[in-house]
Amino acid sequence: MELYDDERIDDLEFKGLKIIQNEKGFCFGIDSVLLSDFAKNIKDNSMVLDLGTGTGIIPILLCGKTNLKEVIGVEVQEEVANMAKRSSKLNNLQDRFKVLNDNILNLNKYYKNQTFDVIITNPPYKKKNSGVINDDKRKLISRHEITASLEDFIRVTKDLLKDKGEFYMVHRPDRLVDILYLLRNYKIEPKEIRFVFSNKDKPPKLVLIKAIKNANEFLKIDENLYIYDNKGNYTDEILKIYNKL
């Protein structure tokens, strides 16, 4: 497998899966790993769409955790999409994990409405002109809503998700009101929320959300997920998610 400058192959320590990452670019974080675990009960033979796939970590893990039929990873950055394609080939997943290099706003050119059983996303967390602006364009696009807004991600989901299809997202708790408002506005009903904490002494740092298109109103709040225990070690649940327990 050919690697370019600053690239490396990381062993995901799960079913022999690996991923190509760029040390100076945007590497995947625990949020993507937690999201793939949150969505691991999707139905067999599902058609899945990953909006903003990055280097393809979520599709690769879902291919290992589920019996999905096919997952399409959409990535606007050509260099990053190329890494995802090579990772798919590295894992012999070409028949199950395919990469589309385009903006999510253009997906209506490729797919009819209500094509997908499941849509999953780890979108940029920050509004376009908020927070610390990174000089690295790759990181800027990954972290800020430069090429598509939060509403764009949810509107595209509404169009491409089948009736009663499932939507999974990881985001920051400070955007939760915006997320819930937009989901309900686009008739993707929030059904399950789980807050993720670094430890019991700090406020939540992430929120995992499951929603279903055109579902009835009912929201379940799951038990909190803690990353570290009081000694600074990974909790048992995190170790299980990382297949280390």
C-alpha positions in Angstrom: 0.0 0.0 0.0 1.5 3.3 -1.1 1.8 6.0 1.5 2.5 9.7 1.0 4.3 12.2 3.1 3.4 12.2 6.8 1.0 9.3 6.3 0.9 6.2 8.5 -1.1 3.1 8.9 -2.8 2.6 12.3 -4.0 -0.7 13.5 -7.6 -0.4 14.9 -7.1 -3.6 16.9 -10.4 -4.9 15.8 -10.9 -7.8 13.4 -7.6 -6.9 11.7 -8.9 -3.5 10.5 -6.5 -0.7 9.7 -6.7 2.9 8.6 -4.4 5.4 6.8 -4.0 8.7 8.5 -1.9 11.8 8.0 0.1 13.0 11.0 -0.2 16.7 10.0 -3.8 16.5 8.9 -7.0 15.7 10.8 -6.8 12.3 12.5 -10.0 10.6 13.9 -10.8 11.0 17.5 -12.8 9.1 20.2 -16.0 10.8 19.0 -16.0 8.8 15.8 -15.2 5.5 17.7 -18.1 6.2 20.2 -20.5 7.0 17.3 -19.7 3.8 15.5 -20.4 1.9 18.7 -23.6 3.8 19.3 -24.8 2.8 15.8 -23.7 -0.8 16.0 -27.2 -2.3 16.2 -28.3 -1.1 12.7 -30.2 -3.7 10.8 -28.6 -6.3 8.6 -28.3 -5.4 4.9 -28.7 -1.7 5.5 -27.7 0.9 3.0 -25.7 3.4 5.0 -24.6 6.9 4.2 -21.8 8.7 6.2 -21.9 12.4 5.7 -18.4 13.9 6.1 -16.5 10.6 6.3 -13.0 12.0 6.7 -10.5 9.2 6.5 -13.3 6.7 6.7 -13.1 5.6 10.3 -16.8 5.2 10.9 -17.6 3.1 7.8 -14.5 0.9 8.5 -15.6 0.2 12.0 -19.3 -0.3 11.0 -18.2 -2.8 8.4 -16.6 -4.7 11.3 -19.4 -4.3 13.8 -22.4 -4.8 11.6 -23.8 -6.7 8.7 -24.5 -3.6 6.6 -24.9 -4.1 2.9 -23.0 -1.0 1.8 -21.8 2.2 3.2 -21.1 5.4 1.2 -18.7 7.8 2.8 -19.0 11.4 1.4 -15.9 13.6 1.8 -15.5 17.1 0.3 -11.7 17.2 0.6 -10.0 15.3 -2.2 -6.8 14.4 -0.3 -8.8 13.1 2.7 -11.3 11.2 0.4 -8.3 9.6 -1.3 -7.0 8.3 2.0 -10.4 6.9 2.8 -10.5 5.1 -0.6 -7.0 3.6 0.0 -8.1 2.5 3.5 -11.1 0.8 2.0 -8.8 -1.1 -0.3 -6.3 -1.8 2.4 -9.1 -3.6 4.4 -10.5 -5.4 1.2 -13.8 -3.5 1.8 -14.2 -2.1 -1.7 -17.6 -4.0 -2.2 -19.0 -2.6 1.1 -17.3 0.7 1.7 -17.2 3.2 -1.2 -16.1 6.8 -1.1 -17.6 9.8 -2.9 -15.5 12.9 -3.2 -18.0 15.8 -3.2 -19.9 18.2 -1.1 -22.9 16.8 0.7 -25.0 19.6 -0.9 -24.5 17.8 -4.3 -25.8 14.4 -3.2 -29.1 14.8 -5.1 -27.0 14.4 -8.3 -26.1 10.9 -7.3 -29.0 9.5 -5.2 -32.7 9.6 -5.3 -34.7 10.7 -2.2 -35.2 8.0 0.4 -32.3 5.8 -0.8 -30.7 5.0 2.6 -31.8 3.0 5.6 -29.3 4.7 7.9 -27.4 8.0 7.8 -24.6 8.7 10.2 -22.5 11.8 10.7 -19.7 13.3 12.8 -20.1 16.8 11.3 -18.0 19.9 12.0 -18.9 21.1 15.5 -18.2 24.9 15.2 -20.2 27.6 13.4 -18.4 29.2 10.5 -17.0 32.2 12.3 -16.7 30.9 15.8 -13.9 29.6 18.0 -10.2 29.4 17.2 -9.7 29.4 13.4 -7.0 26.9 12.4 -4.6 27.9 9.6 -4.5 24.3 8.3 -7.4 24.2 5.7 -7.9 20.5 6.2 -8.5 21.0 10.0 -10.6 24.1 9.4 -13.0 22.3 7.1 -13.2 19.4 9.4 -14.0 21.5 12.5 -15.9 24.5 11.2 -19.1 24.6 9.1 -17.2 25.9 6.0 -18.6 23.8 3.2 -22.0 22.9 4.8 -23.9 24.0 7.9 -25.6 21.9 10.6 -28.9 22.6 8.9 -27.5 21.4 5.6 -26.5 18.1 7.2 -30.0 17.6 8.6 -31.8 18.8 5.5 -29.8 16.4 3.3 -30.6 13.6 5.8 -34.3 14.4 5.5 -34.2 14.0 1.7 -32.1 10.9 1.5 -33.3 8.9 4.5 -36.1 6.4 4.0 -39.3 6.7 6.0 -38.6 5.4 9.5 -34.9 5.3 8.6 -32.3 5.9 11.4 -30.1 8.9 11.9 -27.0 8.9 14.2 -24.9 11.9 15.1 -22.2 12.9 17.5 -21.8 16.6 18.4 -21.1 19.1 21.2 -23.7 19.6 23.9 -23.6 23.3 23.5 -25.3 22.8 20.0 -28.0 20.5 21.4 -30.8 23.0 21.2 -30.0 23.8 17.6 -29.8 20.1 16.7 -33.1 19.1 18.3 -34.9 22.1 16.8 -33.6 21.3 13.3 -34.3 17.6 13.6 -37.9 18.1 14.6 -38.3 20.8 12.0 -37.3 18.4 9.3 -39.4 15.6 10.8 -36.5 13.5 12.0 -37.7 12.8 15.5 -35.0 12.6 18.3 -35.4 9.2 20.0 -32.3 8.6 22.1 -29.6 10.8 23.6 -26.5 9.9 25.5 -24.1 12.4 27.1 -20.4 11.6 27.1 -18.2 13.0 29.9 -14.4 13.0 30.3 -15.0 12.1 34.0 -17.6 12.6 36.7 -16.1 15.9 37.8 -16.5 17.7 34.4 -19.5 18.7 32.2 -20.4 16.6 29.2 -18.0 17.0 26.2 -20.0 15.1 23.6 -23.6 14.1 22.9 -24.7 11.0 20.9 -28.1 11.3 19.2 -30.3 8.8 17.5 -33.3 10.0 15.5 -35.9 8.4 13.3 -37.6 10.0 10.3 -41.3 10.5 10.7 -41.4 8.7 14.0 -43.7 9.4 17.0 -42.6 11.7 19.7 -40.7 10.0 22.6 -37.2 10.7 23.8 -35.1 8.4 25.9 -32.0 9.7 27.8 -29.4 7.0 28.2 -27.1 6.4 31.2 -24.1 8.8 31.0 -20.9 7.5 29.4 -17.7 8.3 31.2 -14.3 8.1 29.4 -12.0 8.1 32.4 -12.4 6.8 36.0 -11.2 8.7 39.1 -7.7 7.5 38.6 -7.5 8.8 35.0 -7.7 5.4 33.4 -10.2 4.4 30.7 -13.5 3.1 32.2 -14.5 -0.5 31.6 -17.1 0.6 29.1 -14.6 2.5 27.0 -12.2 -0.4 27.2 -15.0 -2.7 25.8 -15.7 -0.2 23.0 -12.0 -0.3 22.1 -12.1 -4.1 22.4 -9.5 -4.1 25.1 -11.6 -5.8 27.8 
